[in-house]
Amino acid sequence: MPEQRQSQSQGQNTRDALPSQPTSASILASYPQASGGYDEYLSPDGSLRPSIAEFGARLNEIGQEGLATSWKRGDELLRDNGLTHNLLSDSSTFRPWNLDPIPLILSEAEWQPLAQAAIQRARLWDAILKDCYGPRTLLSEGLLPPALVFAQPGFNRSLPLPDPDANLLTFYAVDVARARDGSWTVIADRTEAPNGTGFALENRIILTNVFPETSNKLHLIRLASYFQSLQSTLFAKAPRAVDEPGVVLLSPGPTDSTYFEDAYLARYLGIPLAVGEELTVRDDRVFLKTVSGLKRIHVLYRRVHETLIDPLENPVPSNQGVAGLMQAIRAGTVTVVNPPGCGIAESPALLPYLPAIANRLLGQDLSLPSIETVWGGQSDKFDALLSSTLGKEPAFLKNSFGQRTPPLSTVDLDASGIEELKTRIERDPAAYTLQRQMEFSTAPVWNQGKPLEPRPVALRLFLFHDGNDFRIMPGGLVRCAPSPDGLPGLSLTNDSGSKDLWILGDEEDNQQVVSNLPERETVRRSAGTLSSRAADNLYWIGRYAERTEFATRIILEIANRLSAEHDQTSIRSLEPLLNALKNSSFVPPEADPFLDAHPRAAIRKLLLPAFFSETADAREEHLDSIPQNLVRLRDLSSLSSDRLSGETWLIIQQLHELGHYSPSRNLGNLRPILQKALTYHSAFNGLCRENLTRNMGWIFLNLGRKLERAAGLLNLVCEILALPPARRSSSNVLDTALAVNDVTLTYRFRYQGAPQILPVLDLILHDPSNPRSLAYQLSEIERDLSTLATDNAEDLPTSLHRFVMRSLHYLETEVLDAQSDEDEIEQLDSLTAYLTNLRDRLPDFTEQLGWQFFTHAEPQNT
């Protein structure tokens, strides 16, 4: 399970990556006492709290330098695992997740009352939602104003009546903070599509990899049982009669701020990740578009905002939803967790009414109080709180109806701001809710070698309903303020830091997981479901990897030649290589460095941007570069993290960093960087060949690699054959062709003397034993297409398959064996015509491939 995953960097050991002796002064000795507030580590007398004592002693033992040494491993894991967070909903602004190495720690005795209070609150919200969408007794009895229900944009009037014996709310999260007296207060409830679970899981994995011995010694309660039960619950929501239930995590997509978490959760829960365009509704049933046809979906783990989930119900300029999904929900053919409409419980205006509602629906007092809150509809209370806080003390004005607008702080408003705010409130007081700011507890935050400083912290706790009752994660996501005088951003779109929450048991954690899944699985070797979008991503991962490698090989060969050759005649042998780069848009098509008075300098000037221009803005819009392709490769790989091994992701990360951070800005110093890049590419190719299971995902990855390699080879050979006969047969030109295709040694062992054109072309085009030959690429493509062939009545190969077979047949039957110069010219003319036709038709082939496998067909019978 998640915590048992081993570190992917610096080996796999079982001890803390910490020195055994202190390397500097005790860390906590200089940690300042919180000024009057509650500190999670220090008691009022300055001593460590009992739950912190053992971990605090360990921190004091290792000191600042020891912690810095230890945390290098955590930084590497954050980078290697690709843990990023998109704060601005812009795919170009991904940044590393900000994790602090010092966890927030609670003893099991401290945790249990908080956990039980959170469970009670989850039960309460489930009961409130069921009442609002069912009998509406709270409204009829006056315990809840109708305006706070019906005026909500997220109130789903078409949601089917809830089953009174079943839960409506499945996922719930609650943001809590500790007040000055040590009691817990709820800041916000999350009922729509709570996020943060995946980040909390990754925080735990990283810290337990950095401190494995310490976490075991402290009896840290693991998260494995929670996630196993969550997985079982999702599958249990499918109809009982379904042998293979379709469960999908519906994500907003890669531009969303928490897409990493969606991909991460889907991978660990063992379910497909899908965006709206991958799903379709036919006959009121939901289907996932896969390369094998349409697969019936019975359960949707919803992460898309409820107002975007179905464009037919709520037309909005977004492609995150699925047209017809609400009709499928009404028809009862799909279960959505949480169903659209649960988000109304996130309205802060509901908080003042919870104590009375808890007594009515649960027959209990509310254990977790909410932050002091007054709704604008409570006119007397609202006016009193507003007048006492406006411009005087910290308070936040929020939208009452769940619209995602940042809260407004009332303390910093000047006179004109106050008057403007009063005018806005007078127009529609019910639209506003006021909350008095509370003082958050503090916890130590490590600041890269500087003394620890206390920063305000808040917790997000996660719960789900397992069919019997709500179950809470024994941990959570801790948010810490970016500065000692700031506030922790509870929204994940806020750039606050994070911590892991450790719950320490009284004895070693020996959880026994109770699962709804079969105790004994039937052995099977099916590849599982591969969505069309996932196949498309893997296909382009293969293409971008090969495109980058081929350009790297060409640039390296040019750099080697410029370093070794000194006469202008031999420099002309580089013309086919430069033309191949032009055809691939790495070099401007109009550039001709051979007309320059200093062609060597002109070539260098052309090549450097091809390696160092990371964005299209840095070059002309139509030009490409190696770093741009590496960015695409990394981004697609992050979207396909559930399909790629950890080692494969590491190689892709290292390639990206090599292209992004290379300091060299001259062609001579670039050579070792290019050679290192080729080493990474070789490692990537080896992993693809030896480590990936031959499933559908591998087939599309391999198809992308082989098609791009064939395209690059055709591009280069056609440029060589386009040269005048004397130049295309020169040893300098042929040497470059052998070097770029990495078969120089093979040629030397097979033939004696200088390279000749027919043997060279046979080796790089016709030879099936050469893994870089055109024949080899077509053979692999033919095999993959044969595997992907769909059943049909005639059992005939598809048009794509026939095209590849015809092309391969030519290479297998034509032998380059001329007996005279005239015979050689004739054979080369015939070969040129064949290769040119193949090169020109390849784009149409790849487009048809996309239409066949990455768009969709009619649904299968289910």
N, C-alpha and C positions, 0 to 999 in steps of 0.2 A: 504493500500500500504506500501512499505518498511519502510518509516519513522515512520509509525504509529505502528510498531511492538513494543511491550512492552518489557522492560527489563526482563531478565530471572533470575536475581539475586537480592537479598536484597529487595524483594517486588516490587510492581508496584506503584510508586508515580508520582505526576505531578509537583514536584518542583525540582529545582536544588539540587544536593547532595552537597550543599555548606553551610558552616557556615554563619550565618547572620552577624557576627562581624569579623573584621580582626583578624587573629591569629599570624601575624608576620609583618615585615616591607613590604611596598609596593613592589611588584615584579618588576614592570617596573622602579622603582627608580634607581635600580642598573644595569639596562640593558644598556650596552655600546653602544654609537653611532657608526654606521658603519663608517669605516675609508674612507671617500671620496666617497663611493658607495651609492647606493640607498637602503634605508631600508624601508620595507613594513609597519612598525609600527611607525617609528619616522621621522618627518620632519627634514630638515637640522638644524633647530634651537633647536632640541631636544624635541620638543613638539609632542604629539600624533597626527597622521594624523586624519582628520575629520571622516573618515569612521571607524577608530579604537577607537575613543574617548569613546564611551559607553561601549564597551567590555573591553577596557583597564582599565576603571574606575572599572569595576567589578573585574578584575584581581588584581588591586591594593587593592581593598577592602578585598579580601579573603587572600592574602599573600601566602607565600610559603607553610606553613603548611596546609592552607585551600585547596590549589590546590592539595597537596599530598593526603589529605583525600578524595577529590572529585575523584581523578584519580584512587583510589583503585577500584572504581566501574567500570571504563573503563577497567582496567586490568582484572577484573573478567569477563567482557563481552567478551574480546578478548579470554580468556581461555575457557569460557563456550561455546561460539559459535564456538570454534574450528578454529578460524581464523589463518591459518598457511600459510607459504610460503616456497616452496622448492627451495632453491637457487642453488642447485647443481644437479638438475634432478636426485636425488637419494632418493628413498622413505624412507631411514633411516635418512635423514637430515632435516626433517620438523622442522620448528622453528616458534615461534609466530611472527605475523606481527608487525612491529615496527611503532606504531602510536603515534604521539605527540599530547598532549591534547590541544595545543594552535592552533586554526585554522588560516589560511590565509584569510583575509577579504577584499572584494572589495565592494564598493557601486554600486548600479545599474547604476549610471551615469558613473562610471569607467568601468563597465562591458560591457555595450552595444556596444561601439566602438570596443572592443576586440572581442566580439561575432560576430559582423557583419563582421569583417575582417577575422575571422576563417571560417565563412560561405562562404565568397567570395573565400577563398583558397580551400575549399572543392569543390565548383563549378568548379574551375579551374582544379583541378586534375581529376575530373570526365570528363571534356571536353578533357583533354590531353589523358586520357586512351581511351576514345571512338575514338579519332582521331588515336591513335597508332594502335588500333585494327580495325579501319575502313578505312577512306579515306587516312590517312597519309599525310595530307596537310602540317603539321609542318615539316615533313622530306623533302617533295618536295620543300618547300619554303625556306629551309635552316635554319629554326628557331630551329631545334633540330638535332644534329648529329645522323645519323643512328646507329653509334657504341654504342650510349647510349641506344638504344632500342634493337637492334638485338643481341648484345653481352651479354645481361642480361640473366643469367641462368633461371630466372623466367619468361622470355617472353614466353607466351603460344601461339605457332603458330597454335594450333588446336582449339583455342577459337572461337566460332561462331561470326560472325559479329554482333556488338552491334546494338540495335535498336536506331536510331538517336533521337527518341522522348521519350526514357526512359533512366533512369540513369543506368550506369554500376557500379559505386562505391556506395555502400550503407553505409558501416561503414567507418568512417574516424576519426583519432585522430591527434592532432598536439601538439608538445612539444614547449613551448614558455618560454622565460625568459625575465626579465626586465633589460634593460641596465642602465648605470649610470645616464642618463638623464631622466629615467622613461618611456622611450618608450619600446614597446614590440618587440622582435625579435624571429623569428622561428629558433629553433635548429634542428628539424627533423620533417618529415611527416610520418604518419603511415597509410598505405593504404592496407596492406596485410591482417592481422587479428589482428587489434588493441586490445591490452589487457589493463587491468586496470580499466574497468568500474565497475566490481564487487567489487574490493577493494575500489574504491571511494564510492560506495553505502554503504559498510559496515562501512567505516570511518564515513560517515554521520549518520548512525544509532547509532553508539556508542557515538559519541559526542552529538547528540541530546537527548540521554538517560541520559548522564551525565549532560548536561546543558539544560534541556527542557524549563525552565522558561526564561532563557536568550535568547535562540534561538527564542522563540516566541516573546519576547519583541522587539528584533532587527529586526523583520519582515524578517527572513531568508526565501529565496525562496526555496521551496521544490523541490524534485526530482521526486515526484510521477507521475506527468503528463508526464515527459520524458519517464519513463519506461512503462507507460500504452500505450503511443503512439508507442513505440518501439514494444511492444507485438502485437498491432493491425497491424503494418506494416508487421511483419513477416507472420502473417496469411493471410494478404491481397495479398501476393505474390503467393499464391496458385491459381490454376485455379478457375474461378468463379463457374463452374458447380460442384465443389466438395463440398459435404455437410459437411464432417468432414476432413479438410485438415490435412495431416501429416507433422508436423514441428518438426525438431530435431536439437539439438545443437551437432555438431560433434567435439569432444574433442580429443586432443592427448593422454589423459589417465592419470592415477594417478602418473606416473613418471615425468610428465611435471611440470615446475616451477609454473605454474598458474592454476593447476587443481582445487584448491579450488574455484577460481573465476568462472571457468566453471560450477561447480556444483551449486554454489551460484546463478549464473545468470539463469541457467535452472530452478531452483526451483522458483525464483521470476517471471520468464516469463511464468511459467506453461507449459513448454515443456520438453520432454524427453531428457536426456543426454545420448549420445551414443559415443562409440569409434569405430574405423574402423571395428573391428571384429564383431560388432553387426549389421552391415549393409551388404547387399548383393545386387548385380545387377542381375536381371533376365529379359531377353527380353528388354534390354535397359531401364529398370525401376528400381528404387531404393526401397528397402524394409528394414524395421527394423525387426530383429528377435525377436519375442515375444513368450511368453509361449502359446499363442493361435494360433500361426501361423505367417505368414509374413504379416506385415502391410505396405501398400504403403506410401512412403514418397514423398512429393511434394516440400518441402523447406528445405534446409540445411543451418543452421547458422554455417559457417565454422570457426573453430579455429585451424585447422591443417595447417601446413606450406604448401604452394602451390606445392612445389617440392615433397611432400610426399603424396599427396592426392590420387594418383592412381598409384600403383606399375606396372601396365601394360604399362603406358605411360612413367614412369620414374623409372626404377627398382632401388630400394634402399633397404638396409637392415633395413627395418622398417615395423611395422604392423599397423601404424597409419592410412593408407589410405584404400580406398575401391576399389577393383579391378573392372574395367569397369565403374567407375564413370564419367570419361571424355566422354565416348561414350554416357552415359545417358544425359550429359549436351549438347552434340552436337545434340542429338535426341530431345532435348527440353522437356524431361519428368520430369526434376527436376530443380529447381532454386537454385543456390548456391550463398550465399552472404557472403563475396565478392567472385566473381568467381576467380578461380586460374589464375593468370596473373596480377592481380592488384598490386602485390608487386613491380613491376618495378618502381613505383613512389617513392619508399623509397630510391632510389639511391641518395646519396648526390651530385653526379656529375650533376644532373639535375637542382639544385638550381640556378646556375648563369644564366640559360636561362629563368627563370620564368617571370621576368618583361616584356620582349618582347612578350612572349607567352600570358600573361594576356591581353596585349593590342590587340593582334591579335584575340584571341578567345572570350574574354569578352568585349572588347572595353573599358577596365578600367585599371587604374594604380593599381598595386599590393599594397594593403593596409598594409599587414604585410610583412616587409622585412625579408629576410633570413640572417642567420649568414654569415659573409664574407667567401666565398667559391670559390675555383678555381679548375677546373678539370685538370688532367694531359694532356688531349688533347689540352688544351689552353696553349701551350708550353711557350710562352713569359710570360704570367701572372703567370703561375705556377712556373716557374724558379725564377721569381722575388720574389714571396711570400715565396718560399722555402728558398732562400738565406737570406732573411731578418728575418726569424724565426728560422732556423735550429740552434739549440744550443744557441739561443739568447733570444727568447721570446716564450710564450706558444702558441702552435699550435698543431692540431691533424691531423695525416695522416690516412685516412680511405680508405677502399676498395670501388671502384667506383660502383661495380655491386651487391651490396646488400648481399654479403657473410657475415655471422654473425661472424666476427672476431673483437676482441676489437680494438678500435682506438689506434694508437701509438702516445704518446706525444713526440714532437721533442725537447723540451727544456732541457731535462735531459740527452741527448745522449752525450757520450764522443767522442773523436776523431775517434776511431775505429768504434763505432756505427754509426757515421755520414757517414763515408766512405762506410760502408756496406749498409746503407740505400740508398745512392746515387746510388750504383751499382744496387740495386733492382729496383729502379725507372727507371734507364736508360734502363733496359731490357724491361720494359712494362709501360711507363708513363701513358697510358690511364687507367690502372688498379687502379690508385691512385687519391684520391681527398684530397685537403688540406684545412683545416678550421682554421682560426685564432681564438684562444680562446677569448671569451668575458667575461666581468666581470658580474657575476650574482648579482641580488639584494639579500638582506639578510632579514631574519625574525627571531624572537625570538624562540628558542627551549628550552624546559624545560629539565633539566638534573638531574632528581631525587633529588630534594632538593637543588642543587647548584644554584647559580645565573643564570638567563637566559643568553644565549649567542647567538650572531647573527651567523646564518649559511646560506650559499648560498641556494637558492631555485629555482626550475623550476616547471612549470605547464604542465600537460597533459590535454587537452580539448577534449571532445568526441562529435561527431556528427553522425547523421544517416539521410538518405534520406527517407522521409515519403511518397514518391510517388509524391509529389508536389515540395518540396524543402528540403534543408538540415535543420535539427533542432539540436540545440546545448543543451547539458546538462547544466542547470544553476548551475554549480559547476565544479568539476574536481578533479584530483589526483595531489596533491602537493608532490614533492620529495625534501627532504632536505639533505644536505651533512652530512656525518657521523662526520665531525669535522669542526671547523670554517674556516680552510684553505683548505678544500677539495672541491670537486665538487659534485653536486647532481647526482646520477646515474639515468639517464633517462630510462635505461632498467630495467625491474622488476627483472632481474637476478642479479642486483647489490644490495648490502646490505645497501642501504641508508634508511633513515627514511622517513616517510610519514606524511602528514597533510591533513585535510579536507579543501576544498575551500568553503567559505561562501560568497554568493552574497546577500547583504542586500537590500531589496526593500524599496521603499518610504512609502509603506503602507502594511497592512496585506495581505499575499499571499492568494488569493482566486481563484486559478487556476481552470478553467473548462476544463475537459479533453474531447477532441474530439476523438471518437473512431470509428474504422471501424467495430467493433464487433456488433452483434445484440443488440438492446436496451433492449429486453426482451428475456431471455433464456428459453428454454423449459426444464421443470423439468425432470431430469434423474438421475438414480442411478447406472449407469455403473461404473466399477472400473477404467476405463481409460486404457491406454496402459502400459503394464509392459514388458519391454524388457527381453530377456532371461538372459542377464548379470545381470540386476538389481535383477531378481528373484534369480539367483545364489548367489549374494551378500547377500541378505536377508536370504536365506537358511543357509548360513555359519555364518551369525551373530547369528542366533538361535543356531547353533551347538557350536560355540566358547563360547557363554554365558553359555550354559548348561555344556559344558566340564569343564569350569573354576569353575562353581559352585559345580559340583560333586567332583572335586579334592579338592576344599576348604573344603567341608563338611567332606571328608575323613581325610584330614590333621588335621582339628580341632578336630575330634573325637579321633584321635591318640594322639594329644597333651593333650586333656582332660584325656584320660586314663593313659598316662604316669605321669600326675600330681597327679592322684588319686590312682593308683595301685602301690604296692611295691613288690609283690612277682613275681618271674619269671614265674610261671605257668599262671597267668592271662595275662602276657605280650604276651604269645603265642596266645591269642585271637585276637591279632592285625594282625596275619598273613594274613587272607583274605583281609584286608584293604590294606596292603602293596603289596600283589600280584595284587590287582586291580590297584594300582598305577603303578606297573611294566607293566601290560598289556597295560596301556595307555601311557607308555614311560615317566612317571614322575620320575621313580626310575629305576636305572640300573637293567636289568633282572637277572644278575648274583649275585646281592647283597643278602646276607643272614645274617642279623644282629643277628639272634638268635644263630649263631655259635660263635659270639664274646663273649669274657669274660665279657664285659659290654654291653649287648644288648640294654639297654635304651639309652646309649650314642651313640651307633651305629645307632639306629633308628633316633635320632635327627640329626646326621650327614647326613643321607640320605634325610631327609625331608627339611632341610633348603634350599638347592639349588633349590628344586622344587618350592619354593616361591620367591627366590631372584635372580635367574638367568634370566635376562631379555633377553639376546641374546643367540643364539645357540653357539656363539663363547666362551661364558663363561662356557659351559659344553661340554660334548661329543656331536658330531654332531647329533646322533640319539635320544638324550634325549630332552624332552619337559619341560616346566615350566609354572606356572600360569602367570607370567608377559609376557611371549612370547605370550600366548593366548590372554591376554588383549590388547597387541599391535595389534594383528591381528583383534581383535574385534573393537578396536578404528579405525584402518585404513579402514576396510570395512564399518564401520558406517559413516565415513567421505565421502566415495564414495556414500553412500546411504542417504545423508542428506536430499534429496528431498522426501524421503519416511518415515523418522523418525521424530517424534515430538521433539520439543526443550527439553522437560522434559526427553525424552528417551536419547537424546544425553548427557544431563547433567549427568545422572546416569552413562553412559558409561565412560565419562570423569573422574568422581570421582573414578570409579573402577580402571581405568588406573593409576591415580595419587596415589591411595592407594597402588597398586602393585609396582609402580615405586619409590616412595619416602619413603616407610616405613623404619624407622630407626632401628627397632629391628633386632637383629641378633641371637636371641636365641629362642627356642621353647616356653618357658614359656611366654615371652613378646609378642610372636607372636599371642597368643590366642585372645586378644582383637582386633587385626587387622583383624584376620580371621572372628571374629564375626561381625565386622563392614562391612566386605566384603559381608557376607551373608545378611546383612540388605540391602545393595545396590542391590544384586541379587534379593531379594524379591521385592524390589521396581521396578526393571526392569520387573520381571514376572508380577507384578500387572499392570504396564503400558501396557504390551503386551496384557494382558487379558481384561482390562477395557477401555483403551484409544485409541487403534488403530482400525480404521474402518476395518470391515471384508471384505477386498478386496483381490485381488490376491496377493499383496505384503504380507499381513498379513498371508495368507495361507502358503506361502513358509517360512516365518519366523517361524511360528508355526510348520511346518513340520520339520525344522531343530532342533528346541527345543525338540520336542517329540521323534524324532529319536535318538538324542544324549542322552536324558534322558533314553530311553529304552536301549540303548547300555551300558550306565554306570551301570544300574540296573542289566542287564544280566551278565555283567562282574563280579560284586560283588557277586551275588547269585551263579553263577557257581563256584566261588572260595570257597564259603562256602560249597557247596554240594560236592566239591572235597576233603574235609577234612574227616578223619576217622569218622565213625558214632558217637563215643562218643564225639569227639571234636566239630563236627558241631552242636550237640544238646546242647552244654553247654550254660548256661545263659549268660556268658561273650560274646561269639561270637554273640548270637542272640540279645543281648543288643546293640552291635555295629551296627548290621544291621538295627535295629529299629531307632537308633539315626541318622545314616547317611541319612535315608529316611524320617526323621522328623515325625515319627508316634509313638514315645514312649508313649505319653499321650493317643493317640487313643487306643493303646493296653492295657494300664492300665485301662482305663475306660471300655473297652470291656471284658477283662479277669482279673481274680484274680490270684495272685501268680506269680512265676517266668515264664519268657517266654518259650514257647515250640515251637518246630520247625514247626509243621504243621500249627498252628494258625498264627505264624509269617509269613510264606511263603504265606498263604492265604491272609493276609493283604497287603503284599508288591507286590504280583504277581496277585492274582485273583480278589481282591475286587474292583468293578467298582466305588465305592463311594470314594475311596482314590485317590486324584488327582496325587499322586506320584506312583501309582501302575502300573505294566506292562500292565494290562488290560486297564487301563485308557489311557495310551499312545497309545496303538494300536487302541483303539476306536477313538481317535482324528485323528490319521493318516488315518484310514479308512474313516472317514468323509471328511477329506481334499482331499483325492484321489478321492472320489466320486464327490466332487465339481469340481475337475480338469479334470474329465473324458471327453475325447473328443468324439464328436458324431461319431457313426459308424452305418452302416446299420443294424448290428445284435443287437446293443445296449447291448453289452456284457461288463463285467468289464475287465479291462486290466490285464495282468499277474501280475503286481505289486499289483493291487487291490486285486486279488484273493489270493496272498501270505499273505497279511495282514488279509484278512477275515478268511483264514484257521487257522492262528496263533491265532486270537482272538477267534475263535470258540472253540479251545482247552481250553483256559482259562475260557470261559463261561460255558463249559459243564463238565469239570473235577472238582470234589470236593475232597479236601484233608480231608478225614474223616476216618482214619484208626481205626480198632477195635483191632489190636494187633501189636506187634513189627514187626512180619513178614509182615503184611499188610502195615505198615508204610514204611519199607524198600523197598517193591515192588513199592509203590506209588512214593517214592523219586527217585528210579531208573528210573521209567518212566518219571518223571518230569525232571530229569537230562538230559536224552536223548533228550527230547523236547527242553529244554533251550539251550543245547549245539548246537543242530542243528540250532536253531533260531539265536544264537550268530554267528555261523560260516557263515550263509547265509546273515546276515545283510549287510556286506560290498558289496556283489553282488547286493543287493537290492538298496543300495544308489547309486551305480555306474549306474544301469539301470535308476534310477530316473533322474540322470544327463543327460543321453543320451536322455531320452524322452522329457525333458523340457528345457534343457540348450544348446542343439545343435539345428539343424533345419530340417524343413520339406519342402514340396513343397509349392509354394506360393498359397495363396487363390485367388479366382476370385475377381477382383476389377473392 
